[in-house]
Amino acid sequence: MPNNSRRFLLIAAVSLALATALGAFGTHALTPRLSADRLKSFETAVMYQFFHSLGLFGIALLLREAASKLLQNAAWVLIVGMVIFSGSIYLLTFGAPRAVIMLAPVGGSLLMLAWILVAVAIARHR
């Protein structure tokens, strides 16, 4: 298995495990402690982490078939986007200053960019 593919599969698996743990934590520990709005934000962060971690898994599998620098870049952009998007919401949930939420659109933009890079890589592949 190509090294980058393996690295991204590992990151995706760890991120999925973390999202599972955070989802359970949110359901069991945060529900009685957070307002409905904050809990919904937390759940959104977990959902985005799940979906994009699965997407990262898919990119890693594509890299096994086609060693593409564009796909590798898409994977890294996706990882950074997940950390910034979901991470800023997690931080806000746990009491970070409200200004942290200004990072979420940056993370969301990186997530969109990552998927555009994947589309371009697929379109270019022969």
C-alpha positions in Angstrom: 0.0 0.0 0.0 1.5 3.4 -0.9 2.7 5.3 2.1 0.4 8.3 1.6 -2.6 6.2 1.2 -1.8 4.3 4.4 -1.2 7.6 6.3 -4.5 9.0 5.2 -6.4 5.8 6.0 -4.9 5.9 9.5 -5.8 9.6 10.0 -9.4 8.8 8.8 -9.7 5.9 11.1 -8.5 7.9 14.1 -10.8 10.8 13.2 -13.8 8.4 12.9 -13.0 6.9 16.3 -12.7 10.4 17.8 -16.0 11.5 16.1 -17.7 8.4 17.6 -16.4 9.2 21.0 -17.4 12.9 20.8 -20.8 11.9 19.6 -21.4 9.6 22.5 -19.9 12.2 24.9 -22.3 14.8 23.5 -25.3 12.6 23.9 -24.6 11.3 27.3 -22.6 14.1 29.0 -23.5 17.3 27.2 -27.2 17.0 26.7 -28.1 17.9 30.3 -25.5 20.7 30.4 -25.8 22.7 27.2 -28.4 24.9 25.7 -30.2 23.4 22.7 -28.4 25.8 20.4 -24.9 24.8 21.7 -25.8 21.1 21.6 -27.0 21.4 18.0 -23.7 23.2 17.0 -21.7 20.4 18.7 -23.7 17.8 16.9 -23.1 19.6 13.6 -19.4 19.5 14.2 -19.5 15.8 15.0 -21.5 15.2 11.8 -19.1 17.1 9.6 -16.2 15.3 11.1 -17.9 12.0 10.4 -18.7 12.7 6.8 -15.4 14.3 5.9 -13.5 11.5 7.7 -15.3 9.0 5.5 -14.5 11.2 2.6 -10.8 11.1 3.6 -11.1 7.3 3.7 -12.3 7.4 0.1 -9.6 9.7 -1.0 -7.0 7.4 0.6 -8.5 4.5 -1.4 -8.3 6.5 -4.6 -4.7 7.2 -3.9 -4.1 3.4 -3.9 -5.2 3.3 -7.5 -3.8 6.6 -8.8 -0.8 8.3 -7.1 -1.9 11.9 -7.6 -0.3 14.9 -6.1 -3.7 16.7 -6.5 -5.4 14.0 -4.5 -2.7 14.2 -1.8 -3.2 17.9 -1.6 -7.0 17.5 -1.4 -6.5 15.1 1.5 -4.3 17.5 3.5 -6.7 20.4 2.8 -9.6 18.2 3.9 -7.8 17.3 7.2 -7.0 21.0 7.9 -10.5 22.0 7.0 -12.0 19.4 9.4 -9.7 20.5 12.2 -10.5 24.1 11.8 -14.3 23.7 11.2 -15.2 21.1 13.7 -12.4 22.1 16.1 -13.6 25.7 16.3 -17.1 24.5 17.2 -15.8 22.1 19.7 -13.7 24.8 21.3 -16.7 27.2 21.5 -18.8 24.4 23.1 -16.2 24.1 25.8 -16.1 27.7 26.6 -13.6 29.3 24.2 -14.1 33.0 23.4 -16.9 33.7 21.0 -14.4 35.0 18.4 -13.2 31.4 17.8 -16.4 30.8 15.8 -14.9 33.1 13.1 -12.7 30.2 12.2 -15.5 28.0 11.2 -16.1 29.6 7.8 -12.4 29.3 7.0 -12.6 25.6 7.8 -15.8 25.2 5.8 -14.2 26.9 2.8 -11.2 24.5 3.0 -13.6 21.5 3.1 -15.3 22.8 -0.1 -11.9 23.4 -1.7 -10.8 19.9 -0.9 -13.8 18.4 -2.7 -13.2 20.7 -5.7 -9.6 19.4 -5.8 -10.9 15.8 -5.7 -13.2 16.6 -8.6 -10.4 18.1 -10.7 -8.1 15.2 -9.9 -10.8 12.7 -11.0 -11.5 14.8 -14.2 -7.8 14.8 -15.1 -7.2 11.1 -14.4 -6.9 8.9 -17.5 
